[in-house]
Amino acid sequence: MPAAPGGRGPLGVAAQGVPPRLVFGRAMDLPALLAVAITIACWAANFPTIRFAVQAYDPRYIALLRFLCASLAMGLFAGLVRMPLPAPRDWWAFAFFGLTGLGLSTLVLTIGLTTVSAGSGSFLVGTIPIFSALLARIFLKERLAGMGWLGIAVSFSGVGLIALGEGHGLRLNPGAAWVVLSAFMQSIFYVFQKPFHLRYNPLQITAYTIWSATAWLLVFLPGLPGAVGAAPLGHTLAVVFLGLFPTSIAFLAWAYALSRAKAAKVTSAMFIMPALALGMAWLWLGEVPTLFSLAGGLLALAGVLLLNLWGR
């Protein structure tokens, strides 16, 4: 999942290209509310759509086709607004962000969702702010209050319960580890992109990172035509949807909403995303979370709330 001015992304993490301390002063109006609704719907749909796509596609080709579509969409947008290229001195950074924050993180998330349900996956990805806080503590020397450490412990307890619940019995589901690894990779991107907000706006950072991720994933290009030819049309359209909506349109809508309303108002709405993902997966795929998974998801979410509200 992984980055608009002044806000945080899913479940409180700084969204792609988002300086977390900027706060806009305007109350949320109807256009901003619609933009938030579009963002939440797109990011929630990411999880059941991946679960559907992996029925016919190898995760490698889902990731590549998704980012090819996203790169095309962001390229058209960049042409309309005449977006400049990044300075040559920053190419290495965007190459790193594209590899870790989007390319590999999307690939391992897709691998994890071959066995982890969509709702549980959304809760696990919600641990991004937990990893971000730990990285910021280690590398940026940002302090955590006692409630912050409690929130981290509570959230990781929830992750453990989800892993048990997704294992269909008292055994761990290895797919959960892949999803948590994806969350960790995204947190690297969110933490270390901060200095680049001095030189680039949020949409530029998002576009450069998407293009970089696509370039890295081109290693899988030789097998893509065969994969597309063998897959049913509906599954191919699902992957195209992933590239156009959760990866492109959602970030444009997110940036627009944060330009018109206070960051706190916008980001607080993101806490309903796991519930929406659960509902979509139930209606579309017939997925019903286990009690372990649901309890773990609520614990993980509670830990994130403790960290964001009282832990910093």
C-alpha positions in Angstrom: 0.0 0.0 0.0 2.2 2.3 -0.1 2.1 7.4 -0.2 -0.5 14.0 -0.3 0.3 16.9 1.7 -0.4 17.1 5.3 -1.8 13.7 6.1 -1.4 10.1 6.9 -2.3 7.2 4.8 -4.2 4.0 5.7 -4.6 3.6 9.5 -2.6 6.6 10.4 0.6 6.1 8.4 2.0 9.0 6.4 0.6 8.5 3.0 2.9 8.3 0.0 4.4 11.7 -0.4 2.9 13.0 2.8 4.7 15.3 5.2 3.1 14.2 8.5 3.3 17.5 10.3 1.6 19.7 7.8 -2.0 20.4 8.8 -4.6 22.3 6.6 -7.0 24.6 8.3 -10.2 24.2 6.3 -13.1 22.0 7.4 -14.0 19.1 5.2 -16.5 20.1 2.5 -18.5 18.0 0.1 -15.8 17.7 -2.6 -13.3 16.7 0.0 -15.7 14.2 1.6 -16.2 12.6 -1.8 -12.5 12.5 -2.4 -12.0 10.7 0.9 -14.7 8.3 0.1 -13.1 7.5 -3.2 -9.7 6.9 -1.5 -11.1 4.7 1.2 -13.1 2.6 -1.3 -10.1 2.2 -3.6 -7.7 1.2 -0.9 -10.2 -1.2 0.7 -10.9 -2.8 -2.7 -7.2 -3.5 -3.1 -7.4 -6.6 -0.8 -10.3 -8.5 -2.2 -9.3 -7.6 -5.8 -5.8 -9.1 -5.2 -7.5 -12.2 -3.7 -9.6 -12.5 -6.9 -6.7 -11.9 -9.3 -4.4 -14.6 -7.7 -6.9 -17.2 -8.7 -5.6 -16.9 -12.3 -2.3 -14.9 -12.1 1.1 -15.5 -10.6 1.8 -12.7 -8.1 4.8 -11.6 -10.3 2.6 -10.8 -13.2 -0.1 -9.1 -11.1 2.5 -6.7 -9.7 4.0 -6.0 -13.2 0.7 -5.5 -15.0 -0.6 -3.4 -12.2 2.3 -1.0 -12.3 2.4 -0.8 -16.1 -1.2 0.4 -15.9 -0.4 2.8 -13.0 2.6 4.2 -14.8 0.5 4.9 -17.9 -2.2 6.7 -15.8 0.4 8.7 -13.9 2.2 9.5 -17.1 -0.9 10.9 -18.7 -1.5 13.0 -15.5 2.1 14.2 -15.5 1.8 15.3 -19.1 -1.4 17.3 -18.3 0.3 19.2 -15.4 3.7 19.3 -17.1 5.4 17.5 -14.2 9.2 17.8 -14.3 11.5 14.9 -13.9 13.4 14.6 -10.6 16.8 16.0 -10.3 19.5 13.5 -11.3 21.0 13.6 -7.7 17.7 12.1 -6.4 17.3 9.3 -8.9 19.0 6.8 -6.6 16.5 7.6 -3.9 13.4 7.1 -6.1 15.0 3.9 -7.4 15.3 2.7 -3.8 11.7 3.8 -2.9 10.3 2.2 -6.0 12.1 -1.1 -5.2 11.2 -1.3 -1.5 8.2 0.9 -0.9 6.1 -0.1 -3.9 7.7 -2.8 -6.1 8.8 -5.5 -3.7 6.2 -4.6 -1.1 3.4 -5.0 -3.6 4.9 -8.3 -4.8 5.2 -9.8 -1.3 1.7 -8.5 -0.3 0.3 -10.3 -3.3 2.2 -13.5 -2.4 0.8 -13.3 1.1 -2.8 -12.8 -0.1 -2.7 -16.1 -1.9 -3.4 -17.7 1.5 -4.4 -14.8 3.8 -8.0 -13.5 3.6 -8.6 -9.9 2.3 -9.9 -8.7 5.7 -7.0 -10.0 7.7 -4.6 -8.7 5.0 -6.0 -5.2 5.5 -5.5 -5.4 9.3 -1.9 -6.6 8.8 -1.0 -3.8 6.4 -2.5 -1.5 9.1 0.6 -2.2 11.1 2.6 0.2 8.9 2.5 3.0 11.5 3.9 0.6 14.1 7.0 -0.2 11.9 7.2 3.5 10.9 7.4 4.5 14.6 10.1 2.0 15.4 12.2 3.0 12.4 11.7 6.7 13.2 12.8 5.9 16.8 16.0 4.1 15.6 17.1 6.3 12.7 15.4 9.7 13.3 15.6 9.7 17.1 11.9 10.4 17.4 10.8 9.7 21.0 7.9 7.4 21.9 5.9 7.8 25.1 5.0 4.8 27.3 1.6 4.5 25.6 3.4 4.3 22.3 5.3 1.2 23.4 2.1 -0.3 24.8 0.4 0.3 21.4 3.3 -1.5 19.6 3.0 -4.5 21.9 -0.8 -4.6 21.6 -0.6 -4.4 17.8 2.0 -7.1 17.5 -0.1 -9.3 19.7 -2.9 -8.8 17.2 -0.6 -9.8 14.4 0.1 -13.0 16.1 -3.6 -13.8 16.6 -4.3 -13.1 12.9 -1.4 -15.4 11.9 -3.0 -18.1 14.1 -6.5 -17.4 12.8 -5.4 -17.6 9.2 -3.7 -20.9 9.8 -7.0 -22.7 10.3 -6.1 -24.1 13.7 -3.4 -23.4 16.2 -0.7 -23.1 13.6 0.8 -20.1 11.9 -0.1 -19.1 8.4 3.2 -18.2 6.6 1.3 -15.9 4.3 0.8 -13.6 7.2 4.5 -13.1 7.4 4.6 -12.0 3.8 1.9 -9.4 4.4 3.7 -8.1 7.5 7.0 -7.9 5.4 5.1 -5.8 2.9 4.0 -3.5 5.7 7.6 -3.2 6.9 8.9 -2.4 3.4 6.3 0.3 3.0 7.2 1.8 6.4 10.8 2.2 5.1 9.5 4.3 2.3 7.3 6.4 4.5 10.0 7.2 7.0 13.0 7.9 4.7 11.1 10.0 2.1 10.7 12.8 4.6 13.7 14.9 3.4 12.4 14.9 -0.2 9.3 16.9 0.7 11.5 20.0 0.8 12.1 19.6 -3.0 9.0 17.7 -4.4 5.3 17.8 -3.9 3.4 14.7 -2.9 2.1 13.8 -6.4 5.6 14.1 -7.8 7.0 11.7 -5.2 4.1 9.3 -5.9 4.6 9.4 -9.7 8.4 9.0 -9.5 8.1 6.0 -7.2 5.4 4.3 -9.3 7.6 4.7 -12.4 10.6 3.4 -10.5 8.7 0.4 -9.2 7.5 -0.4 -12.8 11.1 -0.3 -14.0 12.2 -2.8 -11.4 9.3 -5.2 -12.1 10.1 -5.3 -15.8 12.4 -8.2 -15.0 9.1 -10.3 -15.2 8.1 -8.9 -18.6 9.1 -12.0 -20.7 6.4 -14.1 -19.0 3.6 -11.4 -19.0 2.1 -12.0 -22.5 1.7 -15.7 -21.8 0.1 -15.0 -18.4 -2.3 -12.5 -19.9 -3.2 -14.8 -22.7 -4.0 -17.7 -20.3 -6.0 -15.7 -17.8 -9.8 -15.1 -18.0 -10.7 -11.6 -19.1 -12.3 -10.8 -15.7 -9.1 -11.5 -13.8 -7.1 -9.4 -16.2 -9.6 -6.5 -15.8 -9.2 -6.9 -12.0 -5.4 -6.4 -12.3 -6.0 -3.3 -14.5 -8.4 -2.0 -11.8 -5.6 -2.4 -9.3 -3.3 -0.3 -11.3 -5.8 2.5 -12.1 -7.7 2.8 -8.9 -5.9 1.7 -5.7 -2.5 2.7 -7.2 -3.3 5.9 -9.1 -6.7 7.5 -8.7 -6.8 6.9 -4.9 -3.6 9.0 -4.4 -4.9 11.8 -6.6 -8.1 11.8 -4.6 -6.1 11.7 -1.3 -4.0 14.7 -2.3 -7.1 16.6 -3.3 -8.9 15.9 0.0 -5.9 17.0 2.0 -5.7 20.2 0.1 -9.3 21.1 1.2 -9.6 19.8 4.8 -7.7 19.3 8.0 -5.4 16.3 7.9 -6.8 15.0 11.1 -10.3 14.9 9.7 -9.2 13.2 6.5 -7.0 10.6 8.1 -9.4 9.6 10.8 -11.7 8.3 8.1 -9.1 5.7 7.2 -9.8 3.7 10.3 -12.9 2.3 8.6 -10.9 0.8 5.7 -10.5 -2.7 7.3 -14.2 -3.0 7.9 -14.9 -2.0 4.4 -12.4 -4.5 3.1 -14.0 -7.2 5.2 -17.4 -6.3 3.8 -16.2 -6.4 0.2 -14.5 -9.7 0.7 -17.6 -11.2 2.2 -20.0 -10.0 -0.5 -17.7 -10.7 -3.4 -15.6 -13.7 -2.4 -17.6 -15.2 0.4 -14.8 -14.8 2.9 -15.8 -14.9 6.5 -13.0 -14.1 9.1 -12.3 -16.5 11.9 -12.7 -15.4 15.4 -9.0 -15.4 15.9 -8.4 -13.3 12.9 -11.2 -10.8 13.8 -9.9 -10.5 17.4 -6.4 -10.1 16.2 -7.4 -7.4 13.7 -9.2 -5.4 16.4 -6.1 -5.7 18.7 -3.8 -4.6 15.9 -6.1 -1.6 15.2 -6.3 -0.8 18.9 -2.5 -0.7 19.1 -2.3 1.7 16.1 -4.9 4.0 17.8 -2.9 4.0 21.0 0.3 4.9 19.2 -1.3 7.6 17.1 -3.4 9.2 19.8 -1.2 9.0 22.9 2.1 7.4 22.0 4.2 10.1 20.3 
